[in-house]
């Protein structure tokens, strides 16, 4: 309610320059400390999920796309499936990029060397 009353009393141009109603230290204190602990066993499944999705989409491109029928209707179908693949790969690779960026900020794990290695490998694969 406090934030709503703060937002409703300000104009949109002053919102950008106004200080938030609560200091960030108060917000951080309100969140339980276990939320700020970094665990490799919690971070790794997200990375493995993203890499599995990339592998599955690559499999679909290499196996399913060539098996689409040829000819005028098949050619149109093949052309229609590529943008769908691009959108799916873009979503999956975007989440892999987020994990790589989090490694750069050392929020993937408590070990800086592991963060650097995983972040480097992901960034090189994305390039």
Residue pairs with C-beta under 8 A, 6 or more apart in sequence:
2 21
2 22
3 21
6 20
6 21
7 15
10 18
38 107
38 108
38 109
38 110
39 109
39 110
40 108
40 109
40 110
40 111
40 114
43 99
43 102
43 108
43 109
46 95
46 99
47 96
47 99
47 118
47 122
50 92
50 95
50 96
50 99
51 96
53 92
54 89
54 92
54 93
54 96
57 85
57 88
57 89
57 92
60 85
61 85
65 78
65 81
65 85
68 74
68 77
68 78
68 81
69 77
93 126
96 122
96 125
96 126
97 122
97 126
99 108
99 118
99 122
100 118
100 119
100 122
100 123
100 126
101 119
102 108
103 115
103 116
103 118
103 119
103 122
104 115
104 119
106 112
106 115
107 115
108 114
108 115
108 118
108 119
109 115
109 118
